[in-house]
Amino acid sequence: MQKILPLFLIIAVLSCNDVPVKNTTVNGIVKGLQKGTLYLQKVQDTAYVTLDSIFIKGEKKFQLTCNLEEPEMLYLGCSESLNAER
């Protein structure tokens, strides 16, 4: 019994890490954005809150991740126009 108690305490301490798990992934392809930032956002108290962002420099594919505790409506926004070459 004396050997089990320290082992149980070690397991309990190691399992109490508070690292948030990113459980939501948004993959996509954006056409026409030559250079800019793509934002994954949600509305909170009538304001947009950025959950994740990625700088795009000619790539078409993107991946954004965040942690959601419940289902929510998410939005994608960008900082540059989609037709930057005009």
C-alpha distances in whole Angstrom, upper triangle without the diagonal:
4,5,5,6,9,10,11,13,15,16,16,19,20,21,23,26,29,32,34,35,38,39,42,45,49,51,54,58,60,64,66,64,65,63,61,58,56,54,51,52,51,53,51,53,56,55,54,51,50,47,48,51,52,56,58,60,62,59,59,56,53,49,48,44,43,40,41,39,41,45,47,51,51,54,55,58,60,61,64,67,66,70,70,72,75
4,6,6,7,9,10,11,13,15,16,18,19,21,22,25,28,31,34,34,38,39,43,45,49,51,54,58,60,64,66,63,64,62,60,57,56,53,51,51,51,52,51,53,56,55,54,50,50,47,47,50,52,55,57,60,62,59,59,56,53,49,48,44,43,40,41,39,42,45,48,51,51,54,55,58,59,61,64,66,66,70,69,72,75
4,6,6,7,9,11,11,13,15,16,17,19,21,23,27,29,32,33,36,37,41,43,47,48,52,55,58,61,63,61,62,60,58,55,53,51,49,50,49,51,50,52,55,54,53,49,48,45,45,48,50,52,55,57,59,56,56,53,50,47,45,42,41,38,40,38,41,44,47,50,50,53,54,56,57,59,62,64,64,67,67,69,72
4,6,5,6,9,10,11,12,14,16,16,19,21,25,27,29,30,34,34,38,40,44,46,49,53,55,59,61,59,60,58,56,53,51,49,47,47,46,48,47,49,52,51,50,47,46,42,43,46,47,51,53,55,57,54,54,51,48,44,43,40,38,35,37,35,38,41,43,47,47,50,51,53,55,57,59,62,62,65,65,67,70
4,5,5,6,9,10,10,12,14,15,17,20,23,25,28,29,33,33,37,40,43,46,49,53,55,59,61,58,59,57,55,52,50,48,46,46,45,47,45,47,50,49,48,45,44,41,42,45,47,50,52,55,57,54,54,51,48,44,42,39,37,34,36,34,36,40,42,46,46,49,50,52,54,55,58,61,61,64,64,67,69
4,5,5,6,9,10,11,12,14,16,18,22,24,27,28,32,33,36,39,42,44,48,51,53,57,59,57,57,55,53,50,49,46,44,45,44,46,44,46,50,48,47,44,43,40,40,43,45,48,50,53,55,52,52,49,46,43,41,38,36,33,35,33,36,40,42,45,45,48,49,51,52,54,57,59,59,63,62,65,68
4,5,5,6,9,10,11,12,15,17,21,22,25,26,29,30,34,36,40,42,45,49,51,55,57,54,55,53,51,48,47,45,42,43,43,45,43,46,49,47,46,42,42,38,39,42,43,46,48,51,52,50,50,46,44,40,39,35,34,31,33,32,35,38,40,43,43,46,47,49,51,52,55,58,57,61,60,63,66
4,5,5,6,9,10,11,13,15,19,21,24,24,28,28,32,35,38,41,44,48,50,54,56,53,55,53,50,47,45,43,41,41,41,42,41,43,46,45,44,41,40,37,37,40,42,45,47,50,52,49,49,46,43,39,38,34,32,30,31,29,32,35,38,41,41,44,45,47,49,51,54,56,56,59,59,62,65
4,5,5,6,9,10,11,14,17,19,22,24,27,28,32,34,38,40,44,47,49,53,55,53,54,51,49,46,44,42,40,40,39,41,39,41,45,44,42,39,38,35,36,39,41,44,46,49,51,48,49,45,42,39,37,33,31,29,30,28,32,35,37,41,40,43,44,46,48,49,52,55,55,59,58,61,64
4,5,5,6,9,10,12,16,18,21,22,26,27,31,33,36,38,42,45,47,51,53,50,51,49,47,44,42,40,38,39,39,41,39,41,44,43,42,38,37,34,34,37,39,41,44,46,49,46,46,43,40,37,35,31,30,28,29,28,31,35,37,40,39,42,43,45,46,48,51,53,53,56,56,58,61
4,6,5,6,9,11,15,16,19,20,23,24,28,30,34,36,40,43,45,49,51,49,50,48,45,42,41,39,36,37,36,39,37,40,43,41,40,36,35,32,33,36,37,40,42,45,47,44,44,41,38,34,33,29,28,25,27,25,29,32,34,37,37,40,41,43,44,46,49,52,51,55,54,57,60
4,6,5,6,10,13,15,18,19,23,23,27,30,33,36,39,43,45,49,51,48,49,47,45,41,40,38,35,35,35,37,35,37,40,39,38,34,34,31,32,35,37,40,42,45,47,44,44,41,38,34,32,29,27,24,25,24,27,30,32,36,35,38,40,42,43,45,48,51,51,54,54,56,59
4,6,5,8,11,14,17,18,22,23,27,29,33,35,39,42,44,48,50,47,48,46,43,40,39,36,34,34,34,36,34,36,39,38,37,33,32,29,30,33,35,38,41,43,46,43,43,40,37,33,31,28,26,23,25,24,27,30,32,35,35,38,39,41,42,43,46,49,49,53,52,55,58
4,6,6,10,12,15,16,20,21,25,27,30,32,36,39,41,45,47,44,45,43,41,37,36,34,32,33,33,35,33,36,39,37,36,32,31,28,28,31,32,35,38,41,43,40,40,37,34,30,29,25,24,22,24,23,26,29,31,34,33,36,37,39,40,41,44,47,47,50,50,52,55
4,6,9,11,13,14,17,18,22,25,28,31,34,38,40,43,46,43,44,42,40,36,35,33,30,31,30,33,31,34,37,35,34,30,29,26,27,30,31,35,37,40,42,39,39,36,33,29,27,24,22,19,21,20,23,26,28,31,31,34,35,37,39,40,43,46,45,49,49,51,54
4,6,9,12,13,17,18,22,25,28,31,34,38,39,43,45,42,44,41,39,35,34,31,29,29,29,31,29,31,34,33,32,28,28,24,26,29,31,34,37,39,42,39,39,36,33,29,27,23,21,18,20,18,22,25,27,30,30,32,34,36,37,39,42,45,45,48,48,51,53
4,6,9,11,15,16,20,22,26,28,32,35,36,40,42,39,40,38,36,32,31,28,26,27,27,29,27,30,33,31,29,26,25,22,22,26,27,30,33,36,38,36,36,33,30,26,24,20,18,16,18,17,21,24,26,29,28,30,31,33,34,36,39,42,42,45,44,47,50
4,6,9,12,15,18,20,24,26,30,33,34,38,40,37,38,36,33,29,28,25,23,23,23,25,23,26,29,27,26,22,21,18,20,23,25,28,31,34,36,34,34,31,28,24,22,18,16,13,15,15,18,21,23,25,25,27,28,30,31,33,36,39,39,42,42,45,47
4,6,9,12,15,17,20,23,26,29,31,35,36,34,35,32,30,26,25,23,21,21,21,24,23,26,28,26,24,21,19,16,17,20,22,25,28,30,33,30,31,28,24,21,18,15,13,11,14,14,18,20,21,24,23,25,25,27,29,30,33,36,36,39,39,42,44
4,6,9,12,14,17,20,24,27,28,32,34,31,33,30,28,24,22,20,17,18,18,20,20,23,25,23,21,18,16,13,14,17,20,23,26,29,31,28,28,25,22,18,15,12,9,7,10,10,14,17,17,20,19,21,22,24,26,27,31,33,33,37,36,39,42
4,6,9,11,15,17,21,24,26,30,32,30,31,30,27,24,22,19,17,18,18,21,21,24,26,24,22,19,17,13,14,17,19,22,24,28,29,27,26,23,20,16,14,10,8,6,9,10,13,15,17,19,18,20,21,23,25,27,30,32,32,35,35,38,41
4,6,8,11,14,17,21,22,26,28,26,28,26,24,20,18,16,13,15,15,19,19,23,24,22,19,16,14,11,11,14,16,19,21,24,26,23,23,19,16,12,10,6,5,4,8,10,13,14,15,16,15,17,17,20,22,24,27,29,28,32,32,35,37
4,7,10,13,17,20,22,26,29,27,29,28,25,22,19,17,14,15,15,19,19,23,24,23,20,18,16,12,13,16,18,21,23,26,27,24,23,20,17,13,11,7,6,5,7,9,11,11,13,15,14,17,18,20,23,25,28,30,29,32,33,36,38
4,7,10,13,17,19,23,25,24,26,25,23,19,16,14,11,13,13,17,18,22,22,21,18,16,14,11,11,14,15,19,20,24,25,22,20,17,14,10,8,6,5,6,7,10,11,10,11,12,11,13,14,17,19,22,25,26,25,29,30,32,35
4,6,10,14,16,19,22,21,23,22,20,17,14,13,10,13,14,18,20,24,24,22,19,17,14,11,10,12,13,16,17,20,21,18,17,13,10,7,6,4,7,9,10,13,14,13,13,14,11,13,13,16,18,21,23,24,23,26,27,29,32
4,7,10,12,16,19,17,20,19,18,15,12,11,9,12,13,17,19,23,23,21,18,16,14,11,10,11,12,15,15,18,19,16,14,11,8,6,5,6,9,11,12,16,16,14,13,13,10,11,10,13,15,18,20,21,19,23,24,26,29
4,7,10,14,17,16,18,18,17,15,12,12,11,14,17,20,23,27,26,24,20,19,16,14,12,12,12,14,14,17,16,13,11,7,6,4,7,9,12,15,16,19,19,17,17,16,13,13,11,14,15,18,19,20,18,21,22,24,27
4,7,10,13,13,15,16,15,14,11,12,12,15,18,21,24,27,26,24,21,20,18,16,14,13,12,14,12,15,14,11,8,6,6,7,9,12,15,18,19,22,22,20,19,17,14,13,11,13,14,17,17,18,15,18,19,21,24
4,7,10,10,13,14,14,14,11,14,14,17,20,23,26,30,28,26,22,22,19,19,16,15,13,14,11,13,11,9,5,4,6,9,12,15,18,21,22,26,25,23,22,20,17,15,12,14,13,16,16,16,13,15,17,18,20
4,7,7,10,11,11,11,9,12,13,16,19,22,26,29,27,25,21,21,19,19,16,14,12,12,9,11,10,8,5,7,8,11,13,16,19,23,23,27,27,24,22,20,17,14,11,11,10,13,12,12,9,11,13,15,17
4,6,8,11,12,13,12,15,17,20,23,25,29,31,29,27,24,24,22,22,20,17,15,14,11,12,9,9,6,9,11,14,16,20,23,26,27,31,30,28,26,23,20,17,14,14,12,14,13,11,8,9,11,12,14
4,6,9,11,13,13,16,18,21,24,26,29,32,30,27,24,25,22,23,21,18,16,14,11,11,9,10,8,12,13,17,18,22,25,28,29,33,33,30,28,25,22,19,15,14,12,13,10,9,5,6,7,8,11
4,6,7,9,9,13,16,18,22,24,27,30,28,25,22,22,19,20,18,14,12,11,8,8,7,8,8,11,12,15,16,20,22,26,27,31,31,29,26,24,20,17,13,12,9,10,7,7,5,6,7,9,11
4,7,10,11,15,18,21,24,27,30,32,30,27,24,24,21,22,19,16,13,10,7,6,5,8,9,12,13,17,18,22,24,28,30,33,34,32,29,27,23,20,16,15,11,11,9,9,7,8,6,7,11
4,7,10,13,17,19,23,25,28,30,28,25,22,22,19,20,17,13,11,8,5,4,6,9,10,13,13,16,17,20,23,26,28,32,32,31,28,26,22,19,16,14,10,9,7,9,9,10,8,10,13
4,7,10,14,16,19,22,24,27,25,22,18,18,15,17,14,10,9,6,5,7,9,10,12,13,12,15,15,18,20,24,25,29,30,28,25,23,19,16,13,10,7,6,5,8,9,11,9,12,15
4,6,10,12,16,19,21,24,22,19,15,15,12,13,10,7,6,4,6,9,11,11,12,13,11,12,12,15,16,20,22,25,26,25,22,20,16,14,10,8,5,5,7,10,11,14,13,16,18
4,7,10,13,16,19,22,20,17,14,13,10,11,9,6,5,6,7,11,12,12,11,11,9,10,9,12,14,18,19,22,23,21,19,17,13,10,7,6,4,7,9,11,11,14,14,17,20
4,6,10,13,15,18,17,14,10,10,6,8,6,4,7,9,11,14,16,15,15,14,11,11,8,11,11,15,16,19,20,18,16,14,10,8,6,5,6,8,11,13,14,17,17,21,23
4,7,11,13,17,16,13,10,9,6,6,5,6,9,12,13,17,19,17,16,14,11,10,7,8,9,12,12,16,16,15,12,11,7,6,5,7,9,12,15,16,16,20,21,24,26
4,7,9,13,12,10,6,5,4,5,7,9,12,15,17,20,22,21,20,18,15,14,10,11,10,12,12,15,15,14,10,9,6,5,6,7,10,13,16,18,18,22,22,26,27
4,6,10,10,8,6,5,7,7,10,12,16,19,20,24,25,24,23,21,18,16,13,13,11,12,10,13,12,11,8,7,5,6,9,10,14,16,19,21,21,25,26,29,30
4,7,6,5,5,6,9,10,13,15,19,21,23,27,28,27,26,25,22,20,17,17,14,15,13,15,14,13,9,8,8,8,11,12,16,17,21,22,23,26,27,31,32
4,6,5,6,7,10,11,15,17,21,23,26,29,31,30,29,28,24,22,19,18,15,15,13,14,14,14,10,11,11,12,15,15,19,20,23,25,26,30,30,34,35
4,6,8,9,13,15,18,20,24,26,29,32,34,33,32,31,28,26,23,22,19,18,17,17,17,17,14,14,14,15,18,18,21,22,25,27,28,32,32,36,37
4,7,10,13,15,18,20,23,25,27,31,32,32,31,30,27,26,23,22,20,20,18,19,18,18,14,13,14,14,16,16,19,20,23,24,26,29,30,33,34
4,6,10,13,15,17,20,22,24,27,29,29,28,27,24,23,20,20,18,19,17,19,19,18,14,13,13,12,14,13,16,17,20,22,23,27,27,31,31
4,7,9,12,13,16,18,21,24,26,25,24,24,21,20,16,17,15,16,15,18,17,17,13,11,10,9,11,10,13,14,17,19,20,24,24,28,29
4,6,9,11,15,17,20,23,25,25,24,23,19,18,14,14,12,13,13,15,16,16,12,12,10,10,11,11,14,15,18,21,22,25,25,29,30
4,6,7,11,14,16,20,22,21,21,19,16,15,11,11,10,12,13,16,17,16,13,13,10,9,10,9,11,12,16,19,20,23,23,27,28
4,7,11,14,17,20,22,21,20,18,15,13,9,8,6,8,10,13,14,14,12,12,9,10,10,11,13,15,18,21,21,25,25,28,30
4,7,11,13,17,19,17,17,15,12,10,6,6,7,10,12,15,17,17,15,14,11,11,10,11,12,13,17,19,19,23,23,26,28
4,7,10,13,16,14,15,13,10,9,7,9,10,14,16,19,20,20,17,17,13,12,9,9,9,11,13,16,16,20,19,22,25
4,6,10,12,11,12,11,8,8,7,10,12,16,18,22,23,22,20,19,15,14,11,11,10,11,13,15,15,18,17,20,23
4,7,10,9,11,11,9,11,11,14,16,20,22,26,27,26,24,22,18,16,13,12,10,10,11,14,14,16,15,17,20
4,6,6,8,9,8,11,12,15,18,22,24,28,28,27,25,23,19,17,13,12,10,10,10,12,12,14,12,14,18
4,6,9,11,11,14,15,19,22,25,28,31,32,31,29,27,23,21,17,16,12,12,11,13,12,13,11,13,16
4,7,9,11,14,17,20,23,27,29,33,33,32,30,28,24,21,18,17,14,14,12,13,11,12,11,11,15
4,6,8,11,14,18,21,25,27,30,31,29,28,26,22,20,16,16,14,15,14,15,13,14,14,15,18
4,7,10,13,17,20,24,25,29,29,27,26,24,20,18,15,15,13,16,14,15,12,14,14,15,18
4,7,10,14,17,21,22,26,26,24,23,22,19,17,14,15,14,17,16,17,14,17,17,19,22
4,7,10,14,17,19,23,23,22,20,19,16,15,12,13,12,15,16,17,15,18,18,20,23
4,7,10,14,16,19,20,19,18,17,14,14,12,14,14,17,18,19,18,21,21,23,26
4,7,11,13,16,17,16,15,15,11,12,10,12,13,16,18,20,19,22,22,25,27
4,7,10,13,15,14,14,14,12,13,12,15,16,18,21,23,22,26,26,29,31
4,6,10,12,12,12,13,11,12,13,15,17,19,22,25,24,28,28,31,33
4,7,9,11,11,13,12,15,16,18,20,23,26,28,28,31,32,35,37
4,6,7,8,10,10,14,16,18,21,24,27,29,28,32,33,36,38
4,7,9,12,13,17,19,22,25,27,30,32,32,36,36,39,41
4,6,10,12,16,18,21,25,27,30,32,31,35,36,39,41
4,7,9,13,16,19,23,26,28,29,29,32,34,37,38
4,6,10,13,16,20,23,25,26,26,30,31,34,36
4,7,10,13,17,20,23,23,23,27,28,31,32
4,7,10,14,17,19,20,20,24,25,28,29
4,7,10,13,16,16,16,20,21,25,26
4,7,11,13,13,13,17,18,21,23
4,7,9,10,11,15,15,19,20
4,6,8,8,12,12,16,17
4,7,9,12,11,15,16
4,6,8,7,11,12
4,5,6,9,10
4,6,9,10
4,6,6
4,6
4
